[in-house]
Amino acid sequence: MVARGVGICGVGVVSAYGWNRQSLWDGLASGRTAAAVVPELGGAPGDGVWAARVDDDGDPLDGPSRFARAMRAAAREAIEDAGTRGWQPGRRVGLLHAVVLGEVDLWRDFYITRGGRLPVRDYLALMPSTPMSTFMQEYGFHGPAMNVSAMCASGNAGLITAKAWLDAGIVDDVVFVATDLSLTPENIAHFVRLGVAVVDAEPLDACRPFQQGSRGFVMGEASVAFVLSRRAARPYALTLGGAMSHDAYHVTSIDPQLEQVRGCFADALDNAGVRASDVRYLNAHGPGTAQCDAAEAAVLEELFRPGTSVYSVKPLTGHCQGAASAIEVAVTALGYDRGVIPAPPVVASGHPALLDGLTPVADGLTVKSSLGMGGHNSAIVLAPPA
């Protein structure tokens, strides 16, 4: 099992907690949410909304937008981190970037403020290939570089793709980044209209995955990066395998029969070469919506053994959309490294398997699930390092 795993040997994070992975960990460990009332995201002056928005920070030389600066900062931190843990890049380092809505701030300015008029250089900054191209140039990497998009499941999809590249011998190493800094008043308003985003309450009052009284999620932003390799001395965690499927049912709703969801979990375990009884934790998608929480609770109870625990960090990080599953994988990886799971505090009656606050890590595997809007099912199996 361990021999088949791909090591997560470097982690970089930009989140609403701050511009490094330690800020993420400190925020989660404190049990406080990264969200705050953000006045500029309201539909009218003085009409602020609760959101976990990334600060306007980073190196201006990395690009004109928060998106480009966050992507480069997270990837750079992951590479530097991997180097301290014994990683040396091979000849073919590939880059995967999970993106659902890229450069929304620049596109919004392009259409609304500038009326489509930009210098060519500034227009090229809008292209999804540009951050990848400039990053490959910075490090002199020459492996394949491409974008991955599977809605909220994009982080899992990227990790599964990275492992497939490594298993096939296409690359020696992969730098994987998932970036979503798409919080604009327009985007938030439409998620509210869909009935899934909550903007009028503190997250722990509104987003309660697997607990009574949950009304949905508070929206968040993040850029998260991993270095994936089999040649690192001290990986944080091992990616053993995973699976993806599609409901082919509805543009927002999960097929209530859950056939494809159940099958995706079973396929992930089979791909990883492990048994359901080996799993100790379900790091759930857990957005706090009724249909997603019910679906994952059903799989937890039907597939896994009694004593398997479940948790979701969305009340703390917010729902980071295209970067959601990536930041949640980072939680598992850092948790294995530090010996504790920074689960949110339980605030209402809920599922008996739900973790409550900081919890020491026990032996066993973690399944990280992500159910992307539109029917994108995904699950990956993570193990502590040998």
LUMVO-49319 format. One record per residue (C-alpha): z negated, x negated, y negated; residue in one letter; residue number from 1. Coordinates in Angstrom, 1 decimal. Layout:
+--------+--------+--------+---------+-----+
|     c3 |     c1 |     c2 | residuo | num |
+--------+--------+--------+---------+-----+
|      Z |      X |      Y |       A | NUM |
...
+--------+--------+--------+---------+-----+
! end
This chain:
+--------+--------+--------+---------+-----+
|     c3 |     c1 |     c2 | residuo | num |
+--------+--------+--------+---------+-----+
|    0.0 |    0.0 |    0.0 |       M |   1 |
|   -1.0 |   -2.7 |   -2.5 |       V |   2 |
|    2.1 |   -4.8 |   -1.7 |       A |   3 |
|    4.4 |   -2.0 |   -2.7 |       R |   4 |
|    2.6 |   -1.4 |   -6.0 |       G |   5 |
|    3.9 |   -2.6 |   -9.4 |       V |   6 |
|    1.3 |   -3.9 |  -11.7 |       G |   7 |
|    0.6 |   -2.6 |  -15.2 |       I |   8 |
|   -0.3 |   -6.0 |  -16.6 |       C |   9 |
|   -0.1 |   -5.3 |  -20.3 |       G |  10 |
|   -1.1 |   -2.4 |  -22.5 |       V |  11 |
|   -0.4 |   -1.6 |  -26.1 |       G |  12 |
|   -1.3 |    1.5 |  -28.0 |       V |  13 |
|   -0.8 |    3.1 |  -31.4 |       V |  14 |
|   -2.6 |    6.4 |  -31.6 |       S |  15 |
|   -4.4 |    8.6 |  -34.2 |       A |  16 |
|   -7.5 |    6.5 |  -33.4 |       Y |  17 |
|   -5.8 |    3.3 |  -34.7 |       G |  18 |
|   -3.1 |    0.7 |  -34.2 |       W |  19 |
|   -4.4 |   -1.0 |  -31.0 |       N |  20 |
|   -5.7 |   -0.2 |  -27.6 |       R |  21 |
|   -9.3 |   -1.0 |  -28.4 |       Q |  22 |
|   -9.2 |    1.7 |  -31.1 |       S |  23 |
|   -8.1 |    4.1 |  -28.4 |       L |  24 |
|  -10.8 |    3.1 |  -26.0 |       W |  25 |
|  -13.5 |    3.2 |  -28.6 |       D |  26 |
|  -12.5 |    6.6 |  -29.8 |       G |  27 |
|  -12.3 |    8.1 |  -26.3 |       L |  28 |
|  -15.6 |    6.5 |  -25.3 |       A |  29 |
|  -17.3 |    8.0 |  -28.4 |       S |  30 |
|  -16.2 |   11.5 |  -27.2 |       G |  31 |
|  -14.9 |   12.3 |  -30.7 |       R |  32 |
|  -11.5 |   13.7 |  -31.2 |       T |  33 |
|   -8.8 |   11.7 |  -33.0 |       A |  34 |
|   -7.6 |   14.9 |  -34.8 |       A |  35 |
|   -8.4 |   15.7 |  -38.3 |       A |  36 |
|   -7.3 |   18.2 |  -40.9 |       V |  37 |
|   -4.0 |   16.9 |  -42.3 |       V |  38 |
|   -3.1 |   18.6 |  -45.6 |       P |  39 |
|    0.5 |   17.5 |  -45.8 |       E |  40 |
|    1.3 |   19.1 |  -42.4 |       L |  41 |
|    0.5 |   22.6 |  -43.6 |       G |  42 |
|    3.2 |   25.1 |  -44.5 |       G |  43 |
|    1.9 |   25.4 |  -48.1 |       A |  44 |
|   -0.2 |   23.4 |  -50.5 |       P |  45 |
|   -3.8 |   23.4 |  -49.4 |       G |  46 |
|   -2.9 |   24.8 |  -46.0 |       D |  47 |
|   -3.8 |   21.8 |  -43.8 |       G |  48 |
|   -3.7 |   21.8 |  -40.1 |       V |  49 |
|   -5.7 |   20.1 |  -37.3 |       W |  50 |
|   -3.6 |   17.3 |  -35.8 |       A |  51 |
|   -4.0 |   13.9 |  -34.3 |       A |  52 |
|   -1.5 |   12.1 |  -36.6 |       R |  53 |
|   -0.9 |    8.4 |  -36.6 |       V |  54 |
|   -1.7 |    6.7 |  -39.9 |       D |  55 |
|    1.1 |    5.2 |  -42.0 |       D |  56 |
|    0.4 |    1.6 |  -41.1 |       D |  57 |
|    2.0 |   -1.3 |  -39.3 |       G |  58 |
|    4.3 |   -4.1 |  -40.5 |       D |  59 |
|    6.9 |   -3.0 |  -43.0 |       P |  60 |
|    9.2 |   -5.7 |  -41.6 |       L |  61 |
|    9.3 |   -3.7 |  -38.3 |       D |  62 |
|   11.2 |   -0.9 |  -39.9 |       G |  63 |
|   11.2 |    1.8 |  -42.7 |       P |  64 |
|    9.4 |    4.4 |  -40.6 |       S |  65 |
|    6.1 |    5.0 |  -38.8 |       R |  66 |
|    8.2 |    5.5 |  -35.6 |       F |  67 |
|    9.9 |    2.1 |  -35.7 |       A |  68 |
|    6.7 |    0.3 |  -36.7 |       R |  69 |
|    4.6 |    2.0 |  -34.1 |       A |  70 |
|    7.1 |    1.3 |  -31.3 |       M |  71 |
|    7.3 |   -2.4 |  -32.1 |       R |  72 |
|    3.5 |   -2.7 |  -32.6 |       A |  73 |
|    2.7 |   -1.1 |  -29.3 |       A |  74 |
|    5.3 |   -3.1 |  -27.4 |       A |  75 |
|    4.2 |   -6.4 |  -29.0 |       R |  76 |
|    0.6 |   -5.7 |  -28.2 |       E |  77 |
|    1.4 |   -5.0 |  -24.5 |       A |  78 |
|    3.5 |   -8.2 |  -24.2 |       I |  79 |
|    0.8 |  -10.3 |  -25.8 |       E |  80 |
|   -1.9 |   -8.7 |  -23.6 |       D |  81 |
|    0.2 |   -9.3 |  -20.5 |       A |  82 |
|    0.5 |  -13.0 |  -21.4 |       G |  83 |
|   -3.3 |  -13.3 |  -21.5 |       T |  84 |
|   -3.5 |  -11.8 |  -18.1 |       R |  85 |
|   -1.1 |  -14.4 |  -16.5 |       G |  86 |
|    2.3 |  -12.8 |  -17.0 |       W |  87 |
|    5.4 |  -14.9 |  -17.7 |       Q |  88 |
|    8.6 |  -13.0 |  -18.4 |       P |  89 |
|   11.4 |  -13.4 |  -15.8 |       G |  90 |
|   15.0 |  -13.9 |  -16.4 |       R |  91 |
|   15.8 |  -10.2 |  -16.5 |       R |  92 |
|   13.4 |   -8.2 |  -18.6 |       V |  93 |
|   14.4 |   -4.6 |  -19.0 |       G |  94 |
|   13.3 |   -2.2 |  -21.7 |       L |  95 |
|   12.8 |    1.5 |  -21.3 |       L |  96 |
|   11.9 |    3.7 |  -24.2 |       H |  97 |
|   10.7 |    7.3 |  -23.7 |       A |  98 |
|   11.8 |    9.4 |  -26.7 |       V |  99 |
|   12.0 |   13.2 |  -27.2 |       V | 100 |
|   12.3 |   13.4 |  -30.9 |       L | 101 |
|   13.0 |   10.1 |  -32.6 |       G | 102 |
|   12.7 |    9.1 |  -36.2 |       E | 103 |
|   12.0 |   12.6 |  -37.4 |       V | 104 |
|   10.6 |   11.4 |  -40.8 |       D | 105 |
|   13.9 |    9.5 |  -41.5 |       L | 106 |
|   16.1 |   12.4 |  -40.3 |       W | 107 |
|   14.1 |   14.8 |  -42.4 |       R | 108 |
|   14.6 |   12.6 |  -45.5 |       D | 109 |
|   18.3 |   12.1 |  -44.6 |       F | 110 |
|   19.1 |   15.8 |  -44.6 |       Y | 111 |
|   16.6 |   17.3 |  -47.1 |       I | 112 |
|   16.1 |   14.7 |  -49.7 |       T | 113 |
|   19.2 |   12.5 |  -49.6 |       R | 114 |
|   21.8 |   15.2 |  -48.7 |       G | 115 |
|   23.3 |   13.0 |  -46.0 |       G | 116 |
|   23.9 |   10.1 |  -48.3 |       R | 117 |
|   22.6 |    6.7 |  -47.1 |       L | 118 |
|   23.6 |    3.1 |  -47.0 |       P | 119 |
|   25.2 |    2.2 |  -43.6 |       V | 120 |
|   22.2 |   -0.1 |  -42.8 |       R | 121 |
|   19.7 |    2.7 |  -43.4 |       D | 122 |
|   21.9 |    5.1 |  -41.4 |       Y | 123 |
|   21.9 |    2.8 |  -38.4 |       L | 124 |
|   18.1 |    2.8 |  -38.5 |       A | 125 |
|   18.3 |    6.5 |  -37.5 |       L | 126 |
|   20.0 |    5.7 |  -34.2 |       M | 127 |
|   17.8 |    5.7 |  -31.1 |       P | 128 |
|   19.4 |    2.4 |  -30.0 |       S | 129 |
|   18.3 |    0.5 |  -33.1 |       T | 130 |
|   14.6 |    0.0 |  -32.4 |       P | 131 |
|   15.5 |   -1.1 |  -28.9 |       M | 132 |
|   18.2 |   -3.5 |  -30.0 |       S | 133 |
|   16.0 |   -5.2 |  -32.6 |       T | 134 |
|   13.1 |   -5.5 |  -30.1 |       F | 135 |
|   15.3 |   -7.1 |  -27.5 |       M | 136 |
|   16.5 |   -9.5 |  -30.1 |       Q | 137 |
|   13.0 |  -10.4 |  -31.1 |       E | 138 |
|   12.1 |  -11.5 |  -27.6 |       Y | 139 |
|   15.5 |  -12.6 |  -26.3 |       G | 140 |
|   15.3 |  -10.1 |  -23.4 |       F | 141 |
|   18.6 |   -9.5 |  -21.6 |       H | 142 |
|   17.9 |   -6.9 |  -19.0 |       G | 143 |
|   19.1 |   -3.3 |  -19.2 |       P | 144 |
|   17.8 |   -1.2 |  -22.2 |       A | 145 |
|   17.9 |    2.5 |  -22.2 |       M | 146 |
|   16.1 |    5.7 |  -23.4 |       N | 147 |
|   14.4 |    8.2 |  -21.1 |       V | 148 |
|   13.7 |   11.8 |  -22.1 |       S | 149 |
|   12.0 |   14.5 |  -20.0 |       A | 150 |
|    9.9 |   16.3 |  -22.7 |       M | 151 |
|    6.2 |   15.9 |  -22.1 |       C | 152 |
|    6.8 |   14.3 |  -18.7 |       A | 153 |
|    8.8 |   11.4 |  -20.4 |       S | 154 |
|    6.0 |    8.9 |  -19.9 |       G | 155 |
|    5.8 |    9.5 |  -16.1 |       N | 156 |
|    9.6 |    9.6 |  -15.9 |       A | 157 |
|    9.8 |    6.2 |  -17.6 |       G | 158 |
|    7.2 |    4.6 |  -15.2 |       L | 159 |
|    9.0 |    6.0 |  -12.2 |       I | 160 |
|   12.3 |    4.7 |  -13.5 |       T | 161 |
|   10.8 |    1.3 |  -14.2 |       A | 162 |
|    9.5 |    1.1 |  -10.7 |       K | 163 |
|   12.9 |    2.1 |   -9.3 |       A | 164 |
|   14.5 |   -0.8 |  -11.3 |       W | 165 |
|   12.0 |   -3.2 |   -9.9 |       L | 166 |
|   12.3 |   -2.0 |   -6.3 |       D | 167 |
|   16.0 |   -2.2 |   -6.5 |       A | 168 |
|   15.9 |   -5.8 |   -7.8 |       G | 169 |
|   17.8 |   -4.8 |  -11.0 |       I | 170 |
|   15.1 |   -6.5 |  -13.2 |       V | 171 |
|   12.3 |   -9.0 |  -12.8 |       D | 172 |
|   10.0 |   -7.2 |  -15.3 |       D | 173 |
|   10.0 |   -4.1 |  -17.5 |       V | 174 |
|    8.6 |   -3.4 |  -20.9 |       V | 175 |
|    8.2 |    0.4 |  -21.1 |       F | 176 |
|    7.4 |    2.2 |  -24.4 |       V | 177 |
|    6.8 |    5.9 |  -25.0 |       A | 178 |
|    6.9 |    6.9 |  -28.7 |       T | 179 |
|    6.4 |   10.3 |  -30.3 |       D | 180 |
|    5.7 |   10.5 |  -34.0 |       L | 181 |
|    7.2 |   13.9 |  -34.6 |       S | 182 |
|    4.6 |   15.8 |  -36.5 |       L | 183 |
|    6.3 |   17.5 |  -39.4 |       T | 184 |
|    5.3 |   21.0 |  -40.9 |       P | 185 |
|    8.5 |   22.4 |  -39.3 |       E | 186 |
|    7.9 |   21.1 |  -35.8 |       N | 187 |
|    4.2 |   22.1 |  -35.8 |       I | 188 |
|    5.1 |   25.6 |  -37.1 |       A | 189 |
|    7.4 |   26.2 |  -34.2 |       H | 190 |
|    4.9 |   25.2 |  -31.6 |       F | 191 |
|    2.4 |   27.6 |  -33.2 |       V | 192 |
|    5.1 |   30.3 |  -33.0 |       R | 193 |
|    5.5 |   29.5 |  -29.3 |       L | 194 |
|    1.8 |   30.3 |  -28.9 |       G | 195 |
|    0.7 |   26.9 |  -27.5 |       V | 196 |
|   -0.4 |   24.9 |  -30.5 |       A | 197 |
|   -3.7 |   25.5 |  -32.3 |       V | 198 |
|   -4.0 |   24.3 |  -35.9 |       V | 199 |
|   -6.9 |   26.3 |  -37.2 |       D | 200 |
|   -9.8 |   24.8 |  -35.2 |       A | 201 |
|  -11.3 |   21.5 |  -34.1 |       E | 202 |
|   -9.9 |   20.5 |  -30.7 |       P | 203 |
|  -13.0 |   20.9 |  -28.6 |       L | 204 |
|  -13.4 |   24.4 |  -30.0 |       D | 205 |
|   -9.8 |   25.4 |  -29.1 |       A | 206 |
|   -8.4 |   23.0 |  -26.5 |       C | 207 |
|  -10.6 |   23.2 |  -23.4 |       R | 208 |
|   -8.6 |   22.3 |  -20.3 |       P | 209 |
|   -9.9 |   24.0 |  -17.2 |       F | 210 |
|  -12.6 |   25.7 |  -19.2 |       Q | 211 |
|  -13.1 |   29.2 |  -20.5 |       Q | 212 |
|  -12.1 |   29.9 |  -24.1 |       G | 213 |
|   -9.2 |   27.5 |  -24.2 |       S | 214 |
|   -6.3 |   28.6 |  -26.6 |       R | 215 |
|   -3.9 |   25.7 |  -26.2 |       G | 216 |
|   -3.6 |   22.2 |  -27.7 |       F | 217 |
|   -3.9 |   20.4 |  -30.9 |       V | 218 |
|   -0.7 |   18.3 |  -31.5 |       M | 219 |
|   -0.8 |   14.5 |  -31.5 |       G | 220 |
|    1.2 |   11.4 |  -31.9 |       E | 221 |
|    1.3 |    8.0 |  -30.2 |       A | 222 |
|    3.3 |    5.0 |  -29.1 |       S | 223 |
|    2.2 |    3.4 |  -25.9 |       V | 224 |
|    3.6 |    0.4 |  -24.1 |       A | 225 |
|    3.2 |   -1.2 |  -20.7 |       F | 226 |
|    4.4 |   -4.4 |  -19.2 |       V | 227 |
|    5.3 |   -3.8 |  -15.5 |       L | 228 |
|    5.6 |   -6.6 |  -13.1 |       S | 229 |
|    4.7 |   -7.8 |   -9.6 |       R | 230 |
|    4.1 |  -11.3 |  -10.9 |       R | 231 |
|    0.9 |  -10.9 |  -12.9 |       A | 232 |
|   -2.4 |  -12.3 |  -11.8 |       A | 233 |
|   -4.7 |   -9.6 |  -13.3 |       R | 234 |
|   -3.0 |   -6.2 |  -13.6 |       P | 235 |
|   -5.0 |   -3.3 |  -14.9 |       Y | 236 |
|   -3.7 |   -0.9 |  -12.3 |       A | 237 |
|   -0.9 |   -0.6 |   -9.7 |       L | 238 |
|    1.8 |    2.0 |   -9.8 |       T | 239 |
|    2.3 |    2.9 |   -6.2 |       L | 240 |
|    5.0 |    5.6 |   -6.5 |       G | 241 |
|    5.8 |    9.0 |   -7.9 |       G | 242 |
|    8.2 |   11.9 |   -8.0 |       A | 243 |
|   10.0 |   14.2 |  -10.4 |       M | 244 |
|   11.5 |   17.7 |  -10.0 |       S | 245 |
|   12.6 |   20.6 |  -12.0 |       H | 246 |
|   11.7 |   24.3 |  -11.8 |       D | 247 |
|   15.1 |   25.5 |  -12.9 |       A | 248 |
|   13.3 |   28.6 |  -14.0 |       Y | 249 |
|   12.7 |   29.0 |  -17.7 |       H | 250 |
|   12.9 |   27.0 |  -21.0 |       V | 251 |
|    9.1 |   27.1 |  -21.6 |       T | 252 |
|    7.3 |   28.8 |  -18.7 |       S | 253 |
|    6.3 |   27.4 |  -15.3 |       I | 254 |
|    7.7 |   29.2 |  -12.2 |       D | 255 |
|    4.7 |   31.2 |  -11.1 |       P | 256 |
|    5.5 |   30.6 |   -7.5 |       Q | 257 |
|    4.7 |   26.9 |   -8.1 |       L | 258 |
|    7.0 |   25.8 |   -5.3 |       E | 259 |
|    8.5 |   22.9 |   -7.2 |       Q | 260 |
|    5.2 |   21.8 |   -8.7 |       V | 261 |
|    3.6 |   21.6 |   -5.3 |       R | 262 |
|    6.6 |   19.9 |   -3.9 |       G | 263 |
|    6.5 |   17.3 |   -6.7 |       C | 264 |
|    2.9 |   16.4 |   -5.9 |       F | 265 |
|    3.6 |   16.1 |   -2.2 |       A | 266 |
|    6.7 |   14.0 |   -2.8 |       D | 267 |
|    4.8 |   11.7 |   -5.1 |       A | 268 |
|    2.2 |   11.0 |   -2.4 |       L | 269 |
|    4.9 |   10.5 |    0.2 |       D | 270 |
|    6.8 |    8.1 |   -2.1 |       N | 271 |
|    3.6 |    6.1 |   -2.7 |       A | 272 |
|    2.9 |    6.0 |    1.0 |       G | 273 |
|   -0.6 |    7.5 |    0.7 |       V | 274 |
|   -2.5 |   10.6 |    1.8 |       R | 275 |
|   -3.9 |   13.3 |   -0.3 |       A | 276 |
|   -7.3 |   12.4 |    1.1 |       S | 277 |
|   -7.0 |    8.9 |   -0.6 |       D | 278 |
|   -6.9 |   10.5 |   -4.0 |       V | 279 |
|  -10.2 |   10.6 |   -6.0 |       R | 280 |
|   -9.0 |   11.7 |   -9.4 |       Y | 281 |
|   -6.4 |   14.0 |  -10.9 |       L | 282 |
|   -5.6 |   12.9 |  -14.4 |       N | 283 |
|   -4.1 |   16.2 |  -15.3 |       A | 284 |
|   -1.4 |   17.2 |  -17.8 |       H | 285 |
|   -4.2 |   19.7 |  -18.8 |       G | 286 |
|   -2.9 |   21.0 |  -22.2 |       P | 287 |
|   -5.4 |   23.8 |  -22.3 |       G | 288 |
|   -2.8 |   26.5 |  -21.9 |       T | 289 |
|   -3.4 |   29.2 |  -19.3 |       A | 290 |
|   -0.3 |   28.6 |  -17.2 |       Q | 291 |
|   -0.5 |   24.8 |  -17.0 |       C | 292 |
|   -4.2 |   24.7 |  -16.3 |       D | 293 |
|   -3.8 |   27.4 |  -13.6 |       A | 294 |
|   -0.9 |   25.6 |  -12.0 |       A | 295 |
|   -2.7 |   22.2 |  -11.8 |       E | 296 |
|   -6.0 |   23.9 |  -10.7 |       A | 297 |
|   -4.1 |   25.5 |   -7.8 |       A | 298 |
|   -2.6 |   22.2 |   -6.7 |       V | 299 |
|   -6.0 |   20.5 |   -6.9 |       L | 300 |
|   -7.6 |   23.1 |   -4.7 |       E | 301 |
|   -4.8 |   23.4 |   -2.2 |       E | 302 |
|   -3.6 |   19.8 |   -1.8 |       L | 303 |
|   -6.6 |   17.5 |   -2.4 |       F | 304 |
|   -9.8 |   17.2 |   -0.5 |       R | 305 |
|  -13.1 |   18.6 |   -1.9 |       P | 306 |
|  -14.7 |   16.1 |   -4.2 |       G | 307 |
|  -11.5 |   15.2 |   -6.0 |       T | 308 |
|  -12.3 |   15.3 |   -9.7 |       S | 309 |
|  -10.0 |   16.4 |  -12.5 |       V | 310 |
|   -9.9 |   15.6 |  -16.2 |       Y | 311 |
|   -7.6 |   15.8 |  -19.3 |       S | 312 |
|   -8.0 |   13.7 |  -22.5 |       V | 313 |
|   -5.8 |   16.0 |  -24.6 |       K | 314 |
|   -8.9 |   17.4 |  -26.5 |       P | 315 |
|   -9.5 |   13.9 |  -27.7 |       L | 316 |
|   -6.0 |   12.3 |  -28.2 |       T | 317 |
|   -4.1 |   15.6 |  -29.0 |       G | 318 |
|   -1.0 |   16.5 |  -27.1 |       H | 319 |
|    1.3 |   13.5 |  -27.9 |       C | 320 |
|    4.4 |   15.2 |  -26.6 |       Q | 321 |
|    6.9 |   12.6 |  -25.4 |       G | 322 |
|    4.1 |   10.0 |  -25.3 |       A | 323 |
|    1.5 |   12.3 |  -23.7 |       A | 324 |
|    1.7 |   11.1 |  -20.1 |       S | 325 |
|    2.0 |    7.5 |  -21.2 |       A | 326 |
|   -1.2 |    7.5 |  -23.3 |       I | 327 |
|   -2.9 |    9.3 |  -20.4 |       E | 328 |
|   -1.8 |    6.6 |  -18.0 |       V | 329 |
|   -3.2 |    4.0 |  -20.4 |       A | 330 |
|   -6.6 |    5.9 |  -20.1 |       V | 331 |
|   -6.5 |    5.4 |  -16.3 |       T | 332 |
|   -5.4 |    1.8 |  -16.5 |       A | 333 |
|   -8.1 |    0.9 |  -19.0 |       L | 334 |
|  -10.6 |    2.9 |  -17.1 |       G | 335 |
|  -10.0 |    1.0 |  -13.9 |       Y | 336 |
|  -10.4 |   -2.2 |  -15.9 |       D | 337 |
|  -13.6 |   -1.2 |  -17.6 |       R | 338 |
|  -15.2 |    0.8 |  -14.8 |       G | 339 |
|  -15.5 |    4.1 |  -16.5 |       V | 340 |
|  -13.4 |    7.3 |  -17.2 |       I | 341 |
|  -13.7 |    8.5 |  -20.8 |       P | 342 |
|  -13.4 |   12.2 |  -20.0 |       A | 343 |
|  -14.0 |   14.6 |  -22.8 |       P | 344 |
|  -17.4 |   16.5 |  -22.9 |       P | 345 |
|  -17.4 |   19.8 |  -21.2 |       V | 346 |
|  -18.2 |   22.5 |  -23.8 |       V | 347 |
|  -17.8 |   25.8 |  -21.8 |       A | 348 |
|  -17.9 |   27.2 |  -18.3 |       S | 349 |
|  -15.1 |   25.6 |  -16.3 |       G | 350 |
|  -13.7 |   24.3 |  -13.0 |       H | 351 |
|  -16.4 |   22.7 |  -10.8 |       P | 352 |
|  -14.4 |   19.6 |  -10.3 |       A | 353 |
|  -14.0 |   18.9 |  -14.0 |       L | 354 |
|  -15.5 |   15.6 |  -15.2 |       L | 355 |
|  -18.0 |   15.8 |  -18.1 |       D | 356 |
|  -18.0 |   12.8 |  -20.5 |       G | 357 |
|  -18.1 |    9.1 |  -19.6 |       L | 358 |
|  -18.1 |    8.8 |  -15.8 |       T | 359 |
|  -18.3 |    5.6 |  -13.7 |       P | 360 |
|  -15.1 |    5.0 |  -11.7 |       V | 361 |
|  -15.5 |    5.6 |   -8.0 |       A | 362 |
|  -13.2 |    4.2 |   -5.2 |       D | 363 |
|   -9.9 |    5.9 |   -4.7 |       G | 364 |
|   -6.5 |    6.6 |   -6.2 |       L | 365 |
|   -5.5 |    8.6 |   -9.3 |       T | 366 |
|   -2.7 |   11.0 |   -9.5 |       V | 367 |
|   -1.3 |   11.4 |  -13.0 |       K | 368 |
|    0.5 |   14.7 |  -13.4 |       S | 369 |
|    2.7 |   15.9 |  -16.3 |       S | 370 |
|    4.4 |   19.2 |  -16.6 |       L | 371 |
|    7.0 |   19.0 |  -19.3 |       G | 372 |
|    8.2 |   22.0 |  -21.2 |       M | 373 |
|   11.3 |   23.5 |  -19.6 |       G | 374 |
|   10.3 |   22.8 |  -16.0 |       G | 375 |
|   10.0 |   19.0 |  -15.9 |       H | 376 |
|    7.5 |   18.3 |  -13.1 |       N | 377 |
|    6.2 |   14.8 |  -12.5 |       S | 378 |
|    3.4 |   13.0 |  -10.8 |       A | 379 |
|    2.7 |    9.3 |  -10.3 |       I | 380 |
|    0.1 |    7.6 |   -8.1 |       V | 381 |
|   -2.0 |    4.9 |   -9.6 |       L | 382 |
|   -4.4 |    2.5 |   -7.8 |       A | 383 |
|   -7.0 |    0.0 |   -9.0 |       P | 384 |
|   -6.0 |   -3.6 |   -8.7 |       P | 385 |
|   -6.7 |   -5.3 |   -5.4 |       A | 386 |
+--------+--------+--------+---------+-----+
! end
